[in-house]
Amino acid sequence: MARPRICSHQRDENGSRSSSETLKTALVVWTTSCLIFIPHVFTSTTHLAVISPQDPALLIGSSLTVVCTVSSELGLAASSLYWTLNGRRLAKSTYMVLSPTELSVTLHRLNGSQQQSGDNLVCHGGSGDVLAGSCLYVGMPPEKPVNLSCWSRNTKDLSCRWSPGGHGETFISTKYVLKYKLRWYGKEKECEEYNMGQLHTCYIPRDLAIFTPYEIWVEASNQLGSATSDVIILDILDVVTTDPPPDVHVSRVGELDDQLSVRWASPPALKDFLFQAKYQIRYRLEDSAEWKVVDDVGNQTSCRLAGLKPGTVYFVQVRCNPVGIYGSKKAGIWSDWSHPTAASTPNSELLQSGSCDPKSEEQNATLRRELKQFFGWMRKHTYGCTNVSIKLYDQWRAWLQKAQKTRNQETGKDLDYLISLECSCCHIR
């Protein structure tokens, strides 16, 4: 005998028993996804009970009438049967006896399926035996997928993600397939690696062409319909991202208590490519979750953070945007941030705030005031010096901070000595 049909199945065990004995010993197992009915297999091919229609798919809000027909071999009257939906017994007011062997049930204004594998509608004998089952798929057809975007790590692969259209919930199992082809002459292919730890994402690991655009789109389908996203056209070189910059080092700048020096290396995976990298730095206090971003570092591989709090631990990260690979005109895609690197500024009583390139008016005013003071000092003390470097500015700031702390005029003599070492032809006034 063929077994009752209920949403998902296990392979039947071998054996032969009478119909009534088998129904009494049938095993019903409920799982989180669907009802699994595991009876024994019979040598007879007679259907002792059937449900029609079998496994229907319906739109939310629909009504449905289903009929359970039992074989006269069972000796069961239709009036003794009953129905359950997902294990819950349905009211007798929804039943109708159509004949001595047929019992129908009518369901009105159906809600979306409770599980994507389908809801379990089961016809039972009077003693509770499972006679037949059917899956109800109640939901919505998919809407057009949206927000399709792709990126390539170091030009070697391609990853794409998208969002379901509309509210995204169809209530029944919906399949998404990412397809792609070379724009003018390529054969249509399907992405196969969907297990990337996040929904609606697919990964193409190899066999990609550069200098030739691709057409890429997503098709969504379920038992109630299908939909296709807009086609995007892209060249791999226009969507390249890379690994975070390696070898990030953060260190103090001598005795300057409000600065840290940050250095890093270019992404090694792109060393053979013609491109111009852009970098960003972000940093935060040890006890803060708020990051401050320095976004105008350009293609340098070093930067000095200024205006920091003295005696404070900072965490610093760097990321890279590989711009213009082989002449691409696109903006590029930022890499992930590097692992945080920590360093502390020297202790001081001076508390200032700022960044590598301060943006606020107050910070700019502080910098302008310091520079004006420094250049005034230069005119007074370094007349005739022709090879002054930024190192002298650092020495001046360190001297200024020391003088403010000690209020000792003798510190000026120390600075005069440093100037004489720094400038071979300075005339100290």
C-alpha positions in Angstrom: 0.0 0.0 0.0 1.2 3.5 -0.7 1.7 5.5 2.5 0.0 8.7 3.4 1.5 11.8 1.8 2.7 14.3 4.4 5.1 17.2 3.6 8.4 15.4 3.9 9.2 11.7 4.0 11.6 9.1 5.3 12.4 6.0 3.3 9.9 3.2 4.2 11.1 0.2 6.2 10.7 -3.3 4.8 7.9 -5.5 6.0 4.3 -6.5 5.3 1.3 -6.2 7.6 -2.4 -5.9 7.4 -3.8 -2.4 6.6 -5.5 -1.9 10.0 -2.5 -3.2 12.0 -0.2 -0.9 10.1 -2.3 2.2 10.7 -2.3 1.5 14.4 1.5 1.2 14.5 2.3 4.2 12.2 4.8 6.6 13.7 4.3 10.3 13.5 7.3 12.5 14.2 6.9 16.3 14.5 10.0 18.4 13.6 10.6 22.1 13.6 10.2 22.2 9.8 7.4 19.8 9.0 5.5 16.6 9.9 7.2 13.4 9.0 5.0 10.2 8.8 6.9 7.0 8.9 4.7 3.9 8.4 5.7 0.5 7.3 5.6 -0.4 3.6 3.0 -2.8 2.3 3.1 -5.2 -0.6 -0.3 -3.9 -1.8 -0.5 -1.0 -4.1 -4.0 0.0 -3.0 -4.4 3.6 -1.6 -6.4 3.1 1.6 -6.9 6.9 1.8 -6.1 9.9 -0.4 -6.5 13.6 -0.1 -7.3 15.8 -3.0 -6.1 18.3 -4.1 -2.6 17.1 -3.1 0.0 19.7 -2.0 -1.8 22.8 -3.3 -0.1 26.2 -3.5 -2.4 29.2 -2.8 -2.2 32.9 -2.3 -2.6 34.4 1.2 -6.3 35.1 1.8 -7.5 32.2 -0.4 -10.1 29.6 0.6 -9.7 25.9 0.0 -11.9 22.8 0.2 -10.0 19.4 0.6 -11.5 15.9 0.4 -10.3 12.8 2.2 -11.5 9.6 0.5 -11.0 6.3 2.4 -11.1 2.8 1.0 -14.0 0.6 1.9 -11.4 -2.0 3.0 -10.8 0.0 6.2 -14.4 -0.2 7.2 -14.4 3.4 8.4 -17.4 5.7 8.1 -16.6 9.2 6.8 -18.5 10.7 9.7 -15.9 9.2 12.1 -12.9 10.9 10.5 -11.4 14.2 11.5 -8.8 16.8 10.3 -5.8 18.5 11.8 -3.7 21.4 10.6 -0.2 21.5 11.9 -1.3 19.2 14.7 -4.3 21.3 15.7 -7.7 19.6 15.4 -10.0 21.6 13.1 -13.6 22.4 14.1 -16.3 20.0 13.0 -18.3 23.0 11.6 -15.8 23.1 8.8 -16.4 19.5 7.8 -18.9 18.0 5.3 -19.7 14.3 4.7 -19.9 13.9 1.0 -20.5 10.2 0.9 -20.0 7.2 3.3 -16.3 7.3 2.4 -15.6 11.0 1.7 -15.1 13.8 4.2 -14.3 17.4 3.2 -12.9 20.3 5.1 -13.1 24.0 4.0 -10.5 26.5 5.1 -11.3 30.2 4.7 -9.0 33.2 4.4 -5.8 31.3 4.8 -2.8 32.9 6.4 0.8 32.5 5.2 2.3 29.1 5.9 3.9 28.8 9.4 6.9 27.0 7.9 8.4 27.3 4.4 8.3 23.6 3.9 4.5 23.8 4.0 1.7 23.4 6.5 0.6 19.8 7.3 -3.1 19.0 6.7 -3.8 15.5 7.9 -6.9 13.2 7.7 -7.3 10.9 10.8 -9.4 7.9 11.6 -11.7 8.1 14.6 -9.0 6.5 16.9 -6.4 9.0 15.8 -4.7 6.9 13.1 -3.1 8.9 10.3 -4.9 8.1 7.1 -3.5 10.6 4.6 -1.7 13.9 4.5 -1.1 16.9 2.3 1.2 20.0 2.4 -0.4 23.4 2.0 1.8 26.1 0.6 0.2 29.4 1.4 2.2 32.5 0.6 3.1 35.1 -2.0 5.0 35.0 -5.3 8.4 36.7 -5.1 8.9 40.3 -6.1 11.7 41.6 -8.2 15.0 41.3 -6.3 16.7 44.7 -5.7 19.9 46.3 -4.6 22.1 43.9 -6.5 25.8 44.8 -6.0 29.1 43.0 -6.6 32.7 43.3 -5.6 36.0 41.5 -6.5 38.8 40.9 -4.1 42.1 41.6 -5.8 40.4 40.8 -9.3 40.5 37.1 -8.5 36.9 36.4 -7.7 33.4 38.0 -7.5 30.9 38.2 -4.7 27.4 39.6 -5.1 24.5 40.3 -2.7 21.0 41.5 -3.2 17.7 42.1 -1.3 14.4 40.4 -1.8 11.8 42.7 -3.4 8.9 44.2 -1.4 8.7 43.2 2.2 10.8 40.1 1.4 8.5 37.6 3.1 6.9 35.0 0.8 6.0 32.5 3.6 7.0 29.6 1.3 10.3 28.4 0.1 11.7 30.8 -2.5 14.8 30.0 -4.6 17.2 32.7 -5.7 19.6 32.1 -8.5 22.4 34.5 -9.5 23.2 34.4 -13.2 25.9 36.1 -15.2 27.5 36.2 -18.7 30.0 38.2 -20.7 28.1 41.0 -22.2 28.5 40.4 -25.9 29.3 36.8 -26.5 29.4 34.9 -23.2 27.4 31.8 -22.3 25.0 32.2 -19.4 26.2 30.7 -16.2 24.8 30.2 -12.7 26.6 31.1 -9.5 26.9 27.9 -7.4 28.4 28.9 -4.0 25.6 30.4 -1.8 27.0 29.3 1.6 28.8 32.5 2.6 27.3 32.8 6.1 24.7 35.4 5.0 21.5 35.3 3.1 21.1 36.5 -0.5 24.8 36.3 -1.3 26.7 34.3 -3.8 30.4 33.7 -4.5 32.1 33.1 -7.9 35.6 31.9 -7.0 37.4 31.7 -10.3 37.4 31.8 -14.2 36.6 35.5 -14.5 37.6 37.8 -17.3 38.9 41.3 -17.0 38.7 44.2 -19.5 35.3 42.8 -20.6 32.0 43.7 -18.9 29.6 41.2 -17.4 25.8 41.2 -17.3 24.6 40.0 -13.9 21.1 39.4 -12.6 19.1 37.4 -10.0 16.0 35.2 -10.6 13.6 34.4 -7.8 11.0 31.7 -8.0 8.6 29.7 -5.9 5.4 27.7 -6.4 3.4 30.9 -6.9 5.5 32.7 -9.4 8.8 34.2 -10.4 10.6 37.5 -10.8 13.9 38.8 -12.2 16.0 41.7 -11.0 17.3 44.4 -13.2 20.5 43.5 -15.1 23.6 45.2 -13.9 26.7 45.7 -16.2 30.1 45.8 -14.6 33.8 45.3 -15.4 35.7 43.4 -12.7 38.3 46.2 -12.6 35.6 48.7 -11.6 34.6 46.8 -8.4 37.9 45.8 -7.0 38.5 45.8 -3.2 41.5 44.4 -1.4 42.8 43.2 1.9 43.3 45.6 4.8 46.7 47.3 4.8 49.3 45.1 6.6 52.0 46.0 9.1 50.2 48.8 10.8 52.5 50.4 13.4 51.6 53.2 15.8 54.3 54.9 17.8 55.0 58.1 19.8 56.6 61.2 18.2 59.4 61.9 20.6 58.2 63.7 23.7 55.3 65.3 21.9 52.4 64.3 24.2 49.6 65.1 21.7 50.8 63.2 18.6 51.1 59.6 17.4 52.8 58.4 14.2 51.0 55.8 12.0 52.7 53.7 9.3 51.5 50.8 7.2 52.4 48.8 4.0 50.6 48.7 0.7 48.3 45.7 0.0 50.7 43.0 -1.3 48.0 41.3 -3.4 48.0 44.3 -5.7 51.7 44.8 -6.0 51.8 43.8 -9.7 48.8 46.1 -10.6 48.9 49.6 -11.9 46.7 51.6 -9.5 46.8 54.4 -7.0 45.7 53.6 -3.5 43.7 55.8 -1.2 43.8 55.3 2.5 41.7 56.2 5.5 42.6 56.1 9.2 40.2 55.9 12.1 41.1 56.1 15.8 39.3 56.0 19.1 40.1 56.3 22.8 40.6 53.1 24.7 37.4 53.6 26.7 35.3 54.9 23.9 33.3 53.2 21.1 33.2 56.4 18.9 35.7 56.4 16.0 37.1 59.5 14.4 38.0 59.2 10.7 40.8 60.9 8.9 39.7 60.6 5.3 42.2 62.7 3.4 45.4 60.7 3.8 45.7 60.2 0.0 48.1 57.6 -1.2 50.6 58.1 1.6 51.6 55.1 3.8 52.1 57.2 6.9 50.3 59.9 8.8 50.7 61.8 12.0 47.7 62.1 14.3 47.9 65.5 16.1 45.9 67.2 18.9 45.4 64.0 20.9 44.9 63.7 24.6 48.2 63.3 26.5 48.7 60.1 28.5 45.9 58.3 26.7 45.7 54.9 24.9 44.4 55.0 21.4 43.3 52.3 19.0 44.1 52.9 15.3 42.9 51.2 12.1 43.6 51.7 8.4 41.8 50.7 5.3 42.6 50.9 1.5 40.7 51.8 -1.6 42.5 50.6 -4.8 41.6 53.4 -7.2 42.1 53.3 -11.0 43.3 49.8 -11.5 44.6 49.6 -15.1 43.0 53.0 -15.7 39.5 52.3 -14.4 37.5 55.5 -13.9 35.4 54.1 -11.0 35.8 55.2 -7.4 36.8 51.8 -6.1 35.6 49.9 -3.0 37.0 50.3 0.5 38.7 47.3 2.1 37.8 46.1 5.6 39.6 47.9 8.4 42.9 46.5 9.6 43.0 44.9 13.1 43.2 47.6 15.8 46.7 48.7 16.8 47.1 50.3 20.2 49.6 53.0 21.4 49.6 55.7 24.1 50.6 59.3 24.1 53.1 60.5 26.7 51.7 61.9 30.0 51.2 65.6 30.2 49.1 68.2 32.0 48.2 69.7 28.6 44.9 68.4 27.3 44.0 69.1 23.7 41.9 67.5 21.0 42.2 67.1 17.3 43.1 64.8 14.5 45.6 64.2 11.7 44.0 67.1 9.8 41.8 69.0 12.3 38.4 70.0 10.9 36.8 72.1 13.6 37.2 75.8 13.7 38.5 75.6 17.3 41.2 73.1 16.3 42.2 75.1 13.2 42.5 78.3 15.3 44.8 76.4 17.8 47.0 75.3 14.9 47.1 78.7 13.3 48.1 80.3 16.7 50.8 77.7 17.2 52.2 78.2 13.7 52.2 82.0 14.1 54.0 81.7 17.4 56.5 79.3 15.9 57.3 81.5 12.8 57.7 84.5 15.1 60.1 82.6 17.1 61.9 81.5 13.9 62.4 85.1 12.8 63.8 86.0 16.2 66.1 83.1 16.8 67.1 81.5 13.5 68.1 84.3 11.2 70.2 83.0 8.3 69.3 79.3 8.7 68.9 77.7 5.2 68.1 74.1 6.0 65.4 74.1 8.6 63.3 70.9 8.6 60.0 69.8 10.2 62.2 68.3 12.9 62.8 71.7 14.3 59.1 72.4 14.6 58.8 69.2 16.6 61.7 70.3 18.8 60.1 73.7 19.3 56.8 72.1 20.4 58.5 69.8 22.8 60.5 72.7 24.2 57.3 74.8 24.5 55.5 72.1 26.4 58.4 71.6 28.7 58.7 75.4 29.4 54.9 75.5 30.2 55.3 72.8 32.7 58.5 74.0 34.4 58.2 77.7 33.8 62.0 77.6 33.7 63.8 80.0 31.4 66.8 77.7 31.4 65.0 75.5 28.9 65.6 78.1 26.3 69.3 77.3 26.4 68.5 73.7 25.6 66.6 74.6 22.6 69.4 77.0 21.4 71.7 74.0 21.5 69.3 71.9 19.5 69.0 74.6 16.9 72.8 74.8 16.5 72.8 71.1 15.8 69.9 71.3 13.4 71.0 74.4 11.4 74.6 74.5 10.3 74.6 78.2 9.5 72.1 79.6 12.0 72.7 82.9 13.7 71.1 82.7 17.1 69.8 86.0 18.3 
